[in-house]
């Protein structure tokens, strides 16, 4: 699966991540550190991912 990590504009390839939460673990991110987008749709941590998916992982930060 192709993953674009923003705002770094870094492209990575990960195989068989399963769901969103596992993908974030492989990227060493917690669910509150990033949002995951597939085809302009925000994905919840339990959503399953396919090998053919093109995913955007957008890092977020709270500036409270």
Secondary structure, DSSP 8 states (H G I E B T S, - for coil): -EEEEETTTEEEE-----BHHHHHHHTT--GGGEEEEETTEEE-TT-B--TT-EEEEEE-----
